[in-house]
Amino acid sequence: MAREKCVLAYSGGLDTSVAIQWLKDEKDVDVVALVVDVGQERQDLEFVRDKALGIGAVESICKDVREEYVEEFLAKALKANALYENKYPLLSALSRPIIVKHLVEEAHRVRAKYIAHGCTGKGNDQVRFEVGIAALDPDLDVLAPVRDWGMTRDEEMDYAERHDIPVPTSKDNPYSIDDNLWGRAIECGILEDPWAEPPADIYTLTNDARGDACGDAEYAVISFEQGLPVALDGELMSFHDIICTMNDMAGRHGFGRIDMIENRLIGVKSREIYEVPGALALVQAHKALEDLCLERELLHYKLGVEQKWAELVYNGMWFSPLKEALDGFVETTQKLVTGDIRLRFFKGSCVTVGRKSPYSLYDYNLATYDEADTFDHKAAKGFIDLWGLPTKVWARQRRKVGKEGEV
Ligand code: ARG
């Protein structure tokens, strides 16, 4: 009888390379490797694809899904100003569901019984893979070799050497890195000491803001249409190209580094370093435009929705009814989020210095203190009387019982 097939999310690193051999030997399956291009720093993905065949995958596929990642995933994230715990733009959490989608597609194509991923048992990514797969096809079985095999890093290296699997040289850095178009995440090594300042050499997308590399101030005008960027400095560009250009520009000026303690879904606090120059600059610009164009109650309510959206996506619930319903809400809010935002980059900072929109709700005549003022100052008196009425009633009652000013 033919062996069952298993589609493996393959990165080319040690874990997933060893996993190919291990799945064959221990689970007796034919491995189909899938490399998904979400814009990770250009390692040669064709080389990675061939490497899987060299190790013994029966088939190896490299899929470039960058366009879909931008249009379907990053677009929703930007419209939702998605920042987990108000800081992290979710670069890893956003890439997992698109990888899952393609794993499931391939599994159906080759009639695989299994999907495998290379996550450990301690992170969020295992949750994102497995819950995502369950949402798209609850009958597929998931294999998690790295979580199951219980090998230390050294044992894994020995295993690799025994099976002629190329191992990284000892010069390879001690960090665990994940990256794509939306930025770069760096964990492990010395970074596990939350007091230790990150070494300069972990960064690849951003200059040191203190160094000369940053140079003089630079301005960028980002034009949005219905919540998405469509032009840079007046030049029409795809969202994909705007992300890449903003990564370059903001990164050059040393903007976009995050050093944070983060609450993982599995209950552990971890120290995380991110480089997200383009993502942070774009979220900042998008928020600035919403400040101008969204009516107050909508803007305030949306802040709560954004937080929930980010939490759901962080927690592996991209494919879920609530996340989809919130997408619907967010989409409605974006109809009039059209206009230009001017950013200034300088030595690690990104400041919004200008904004304009045909749908701006900013009314100069209402805002000004000059003679053009049309605001009805007298109306303020009645407004405050009624707004403050419950407070007055409360204060009188407290005075009556001798507890003036006390709750
Ligand atoms: N802590 C981040 C998250 O859970 C980044 C994870 C990065 N993954 C990795 N394998 N290094 O979204």
Residues whose N, C-alpha, C, O or C-beta is under 5 A from the ligand:
A	BS01	LIG	S92 A93 N124 S176 I177 D178 A185
